[in-house]
């Protein structure tokens, strides 16, 4: 669900530094071994991580989806460092890219996450 809007935006803005895996951010728990380590450090054990892939609804249409995405921390980190006109061009590009995904049920893009279970020790 991020590849399409991010790819469109990156034509106009630079990729931000997402930091090392240990730093807070949207991808800080992308590695299942890190998830296990973090939970172990917090007193949990028996941790399992199962990949889950599902379609994610971003909004009713491209305009609605851009409104949602633009309000996320990731988008703000991407757009705040650039001039307002550049940010607007990036959002226009995202809007245009998402139009081809519009359907009567809204905009749906593939997403992936971890289903994590653990026990408190």
Secondary structure, DSSP 4 states (H G I P E B T S, - for coil): --HHHHHHHTTTSPPPP---TTSSSTTTT-SHHHHHHHHHHTTEEEEEEEEEEEEEEEESSHHHHHHHHHTSHHHHHHHTTS-HHHHHHHHHHHHHHHHTT--TT-EEEEEEEEEEEEEE-
